[in-house]
Amino acid sequence: MAAFTGIVQFAEVGEGNLDFKAIIDQALSSGAKYLLIEQDDQYGRSPFECLATSRQNLIQLGYGDLF
């Protein structure tokens, strides 16, 4: 694990390595009513820029009707 210290980066929904399609589909099939977006670090961008990117990626994944 020492080799990975300090390289963790946070990303907008759909920009990182998490399978958000599978995560969201499972959450919805489990009855989730709300899914929240949280990003610990924006690396110089505004939170609103990051939210806009996440929203656009969610639309491209086919979840535009959830807004």
C-alpha positions as CSV (number, residue, x, y, z in Angstrom):
1,M,0.0,0.0,0.0
2,A,2.9,2.4,0.5
3,A,3.3,2.7,-3.3
4,F,-0.2,4.1,-3.5
5,T,0.2,6.7,-0.7
6,G,-0.6,10.2,-2.0
7,I,-1.9,9.3,-5.4
8,V,-5.5,8.9,-4.6
9,Q,-7.5,11.5,-6.6
10,F,-11.2,12.3,-6.5
11,A,-13.1,12.6,-9.7
12,E,-16.5,13.6,-10.9
13,V,-19.1,10.9,-11.5
14,G,-18.1,9.0,-14.6
15,E,-14.6,10.4,-14.7
16,G,-12.9,7.9,-12.4
17,N,-12.6,4.2,-12.2
18,L,-15.9,3.4,-10.4
19,D,-18.6,1.6,-12.4
20,F,-21.4,4.2,-11.8
21,K,-23.8,2.5,-14.1
22,A,-23.7,-0.7,-12.0
23,I,-23.7,1.3,-8.7
24,I,-26.7,3.4,-9.7
25,D,-28.7,0.5,-11.2
26,Q,-28.2,-1.5,-8.0
27,A,-29.1,1.4,-5.8
28,L,-32.3,2.0,-7.8
29,S,-33.3,-1.7,-7.8
30,S,-32.7,-1.7,-4.0
31,G,-35.3,1.1,-3.7
32,A,-33.0,4.1,-3.2
33,K,-34.9,7.3,-3.5
34,Y,-31.9,9.7,-3.4
35,L,-28.3,9.4,-4.6
36,L,-26.0,12.2,-3.5
37,I,-22.8,13.4,-5.3
38,E,-19.9,14.2,-3.1
39,Q,-16.3,15.0,-4.1
40,D,-13.6,15.7,-1.5
41,D,-11.3,17.8,-3.7
42,Q,-11.9,19.7,-6.8
43,Y,-8.3,20.4,-7.7
44,G,-8.8,24.1,-8.4
45,R,-12.2,23.9,-10.1
46,S,-15.3,25.2,-8.5
47,P,-17.8,22.8,-7.0
48,F,-20.3,23.9,-9.5
49,E,-18.0,23.0,-12.4
50,C,-17.6,19.5,-10.9
51,L,-21.3,19.1,-10.4
52,A,-21.9,20.1,-14.1
53,T,-19.5,17.5,-15.3
54,S,-21.0,14.8,-13.0
55,R,-24.5,15.8,-14.3
56,Q,-23.5,15.6,-17.9
57,N,-21.9,12.2,-17.4
58,L,-25.0,10.9,-15.7
59,I,-27.1,12.1,-18.6
60,Q,-24.7,10.3,-21.0
61,L,-25.1,7.2,-18.9
62,G,-28.9,7.4,-19.5
63,Y,-30.0,8.9,-16.2
64,G,-31.2,12.3,-17.5
65,D,-34.8,11.5,-16.5
66,L,-33.7,11.4,-12.8
67,F,-33.2,15.1,-12.6
